[in-house]
């Protein structure tokens, strides 16, 4: 499982380029390893693709699992 941070910085400047204010926002992308799934421990849902969350604490809601093998 890989966790990446998306960081967005917004600066508000005067016409002369002087900084008035700055705002930083972060989000997190959780990506399962190849051939694995992400399991949300709280809901039981599984995902085979990237998950995006604004809350760092939500990362702990996910674990990586092996997909179930289909029986013949």
N, CA, C and O of each residue as an XYZ file, in Angstrom:
288
protein
N       0.862     -1.163      0.000
C       0.000      0.000      0.000
C       0.909      1.226      0.000
O       1.888      1.300      0.743
N       0.561      2.171     -0.843
C       1.317      3.416     -0.943
C       0.412      4.576     -0.542
O      -0.758      4.628     -0.921
N       0.970      5.498      0.226
C       0.221      6.692      0.629
C       0.965      7.911      0.094
O       2.149      8.102      0.372
N       0.262      8.726     -0.669
C       0.830      9.956     -1.202
C       0.006     11.146     -0.715
O      -1.188     11.024     -0.444
N       0.663     12.285     -0.609
C       0.004     13.517     -0.174
C      -0.142     14.442     -1.374
O       0.808     14.669     -2.124
N      -1.347     14.969     -1.539
C      -1.577     16.024     -2.530
C      -1.674     17.316     -1.743
O      -2.522     17.449     -0.860
N      -0.818     18.257     -2.055
C      -0.786     19.527     -1.338
C      -1.085     20.653     -2.316
O      -0.461     20.763     -3.372
N      -2.047     21.481     -1.947
C      -2.417     22.636     -2.763
C      -2.176     23.894     -1.947
O      -2.672     24.027     -0.828
N      -1.413     24.812     -2.515
C      -1.144     26.086     -1.849
C      -1.772     27.196     -2.685
O      -1.526     27.301     -3.886
N      -2.582     28.017     -2.033
C      -3.222     29.146     -2.694
C      -2.687     30.430     -2.085
O      -2.808     30.649     -0.879
N      -2.103     31.269     -2.906
C      -1.595     32.561     -2.456
C      -2.462     33.670     -3.037
O      -2.829     33.634     -4.211
N      -2.783     34.642     -2.215
C      -3.483     35.839     -2.680
C      -2.471     36.976     -2.629
O      -1.879     37.265     -1.589
N      -2.292     37.611     -3.784
C      -1.285     38.650     -3.921
C      -1.916     39.977     -4.316
O      -2.990     40.018     -4.916
N      -1.231     41.056     -3.971
C      -1.651     42.368     -4.458
C      -1.252     42.478     -5.926
O      -0.544     41.621     -6.454
N      -1.704     43.515     -6.560
C      -1.352     43.765     -7.954
C       0.171     43.861     -8.130
O       0.694     43.540     -9.198
N       0.870     44.297     -7.097
C       2.326     44.438     -7.141
C       3.061     43.148     -6.779
O       4.291     43.121     -6.753
N       2.323     42.096     -6.506
C       2.943     40.818     -6.190
C       3.251     40.600     -4.726
O       3.937     39.637     -4.386
N       2.766     41.465     -3.846
C       2.975     41.289     -2.412
C       1.958     40.288     -1.866
O       0.775     40.330     -2.203
N       2.443     39.402     -1.026
C       1.593     38.365     -0.457
C       0.628     38.951      0.568
O       1.047     39.603      1.525
N      -0.672     38.713      0.361
C      -1.700     39.135      1.312
C      -2.014     37.978      2.266
O      -2.049     38.151      3.484
N      -2.239     36.802      1.688
C      -2.526     35.630      2.517
C      -2.165     34.365      1.747
O      -2.007     34.373      0.526
N      -2.041     33.292      2.498
C      -1.686     32.003      1.919
C      -2.491     30.922      2.624
O      -2.708     30.984      3.834
N      -2.930     29.935      1.860
C      -3.721     28.844      2.416
C      -3.171     27.535      1.869
O      -2.898     27.425      0.674
N      -3.007     26.531      2.747
C      -2.514     25.223      2.326
C      -3.573     24.174      2.641
O      -4.128     24.150      3.740
N      -3.847     23.314      1.678
C      -4.781     22.206      1.883
C      -4.071     20.912      1.501
O      -3.298     20.874      0.543
N      -4.340     19.861      2.257
C      -3.733     18.566      1.954
C      -4.798     17.490      1.844
O      -5.812     17.518      2.542
N      -4.552     16.555      0.967
C      -5.373     15.374      0.812
C      -4.447     14.180      0.689
O      -3.243     14.341      0.488
N      -4.995     12.997      0.807
C      -4.188     11.782      0.820
C      -4.748     10.774     -0.179
O      -5.957     10.559     -0.257
N      -3.841     10.159     -0.943
C      -4.217      9.108     -1.876
C      -3.631      7.799     -1.362
O      -2.427      7.692     -1.131
N      -4.493      6.811     -1.186
C      -4.076      5.481     -0.736
C      -4.203      4.555     -1.947
O      -5.282      4.430     -2.528
N      -3.108      3.914     -2.321
C      -3.086      3.053     -3.499
C      -2.710      1.632     -3.084
O      -1.685      1.436     -2.432
N      -3.525      0.633     -3.452
C      -3.148     -0.738     -3.117
C      -1.986     -1.207     -3.989
O      -1.820     -0.745     -5.118
N      -1.188     -2.123     -3.459
C      -0.112     -2.727     -4.246
C      -0.735     -3.524     -5.392
O      -1.902     -3.910     -5.325
N       0.031     -3.761     -6.417
C      -0.470     -4.494     -7.578
C      -0.984     -5.867     -7.151
O      -0.298     -6.611     -6.451
N      -2.197     -6.186     -7.583
C      -2.807     -7.471     -7.270
C      -3.468     -7.537     -5.898
O      -3.934     -8.602     -5.493
N      -3.515     -6.427     -5.182
C      -4.123     -6.405     -3.848
C      -5.328     -5.468     -3.841
O      -5.547     -4.709     -4.785
N      -6.096     -5.536     -2.772
C      -7.269     -4.680     -2.582
C      -7.110     -3.891     -1.295
O      -6.353     -4.276     -0.404
N      -7.829     -2.789     -1.210
C      -7.928     -2.050      0.041
C      -9.242     -2.429      0.702
O     -10.282     -2.460      0.044
N      -9.204     -2.712      1.980
C     -10.394     -3.033      2.760
C     -10.626     -1.917      3.764
O      -9.742     -1.585      4.554
N     -11.832     -1.336      3.729
C     -12.206     -0.363      4.736
C     -12.678     -1.154      5.951
O     -13.715     -1.815      5.900
N     -11.921     -1.088      7.037
C     -12.215     -1.882      8.238
C     -13.549     -1.502      8.859
O     -14.199     -2.348      9.473
N     -13.971     -0.259      8.717
C     -15.221      0.198      9.333
C     -16.453     -0.278      8.569
O     -17.458     -0.644      9.179
N     -16.381     -0.276      7.228
C     -17.563     -0.598      6.419
C     -17.518     -1.989      5.795
O     -18.558     -2.522      5.408
N     -16.325     -2.588      5.692
C     -16.181     -3.887      5.044
C     -16.086     -3.804      3.530
O     -15.959     -4.830      2.862
N     -16.146     -2.593      2.976
C     -16.044     -2.413      1.528
C     -14.609     -2.650      1.063
O     -13.656     -2.330      1.773
N     -14.465     -3.217     -0.142
C     -13.141     -3.410     -0.728
C     -13.031     -2.585     -2.002
O     -14.016     -2.357     -2.705
N     -11.813     -2.147     -2.280
C     -11.542     -1.296     -3.426
C     -10.270     -1.782     -4.111
O      -9.270     -2.058     -3.449
N     -10.309     -1.887     -5.431
C      -9.145     -2.276     -6.204
C      -8.486     -1.089     -6.881
O      -7.714     -1.255     -7.825
N      -8.785      0.088     -6.409
C      -8.277      1.313     -7.026
C      -7.897      2.316     -5.936
O      -8.064      2.046     -4.747
N      -7.392      3.460     -6.350
C      -6.950      4.495     -5.418
C      -8.123      5.093     -4.655
O      -9.217      5.260     -5.192
N      -7.870      5.409     -3.393
C      -8.856      6.064     -2.531
C      -8.304      7.440     -2.172
O      -7.119      7.571     -1.865
N      -9.151      8.461     -2.208
C      -8.748      9.812     -1.835
C      -9.474     10.221     -0.565
O     -10.678     10.001     -0.443
N      -8.762     10.809      0.373
C      -9.381     11.310      1.593
C      -8.749     12.637      1.992
O      -7.565     12.872      1.750
N      -9.547     13.494      2.603
C      -9.043     14.766      3.120
C      -8.494     14.613      4.542
O      -7.791     15.493      5.039
N      -8.816     13.500      5.185
C      -8.485     13.322      6.594
C      -7.371     12.297      6.776
O      -7.523     11.132      6.408
N      -6.263     12.733      7.339
C      -5.132     11.826      7.562
C      -5.540     10.650      8.446
O      -5.062      9.533      8.247
N      -6.410     10.888      9.409
C      -6.838      9.819     10.316
C      -7.586      8.702      9.586
O      -7.608      7.565     10.057
N      -8.201      9.016      8.438
C      -8.950      8.005      7.680
C      -8.030      6.956      7.065
O      -8.484      5.869      6.706
N      -6.751      7.267      6.940
C      -5.798      6.290      6.390
C      -5.816      5.017      7.235
O      -5.693      3.913      6.703
N      -5.969      5.171      8.542
C      -5.975      4.017      9.448
C      -7.202      3.134      9.280
O      -7.239      2.026      9.815
N      -8.211      3.604      8.544
C      -9.412      2.807      8.292
C      -9.186      1.744      7.220
O     -10.029      0.866      7.036
N      -8.069      1.811      6.518
C      -7.808      0.914      5.386
C      -6.642     -0.016      5.653
O      -5.620      0.376      6.215
N      -6.824     -1.272      5.232
C      -5.732     -2.236      5.221
C      -5.695     -2.874      3.845
O      -6.677     -2.854      3.103
N      -4.555     -3.432      3.522
C      -4.383     -4.087      2.230
C      -4.629     -5.584      2.402
O      -4.132     -6.197      3.346
N      -5.403     -6.167      1.480
C      -5.715     -7.597      1.561
C      -5.503     -8.248      0.204
O      -5.440     -7.580     -0.829
N      -5.396     -9.570      0.236
C      -5.347    -10.368     -0.992
C      -6.788    -10.544     -1.494
O      -7.700    -10.736     -0.690
N      -6.997    -10.480     -2.819
C      -8.354    -10.742     -3.326
C      -8.741    -12.190     -3.098
O      -7.890    -13.079     -3.102
N     -10.025    -12.420     -2.899
C     -10.514    -13.794     -2.717
C     -10.405    -14.548     -4.027
O     -10.672    -14.005     -5.099
N     -10.014    -15.789     -3.927
C      -9.925    -16.654     -5.109
C     -11.299    -17.263     -5.349
O     -11.970    -17.700     -4.414
N     -11.706    -17.286     -6.612
C     -12.992    -17.904     -6.947
C     -12.846    -19.412     -6.957
O     -11.874    -19.959     -7.477
N     -13.842    -20.076     -6.367
C     -13.842    -21.537     -6.351
C     -14.551    -22.066     -7.575
O     -15.525    -21.478     -8.043
N     -14.059    -23.183     -8.095
C     -14.685    -23.807     -9.291
C     -15.700    -24.824     -8.890
O     -16.324    -25.446     -9.750
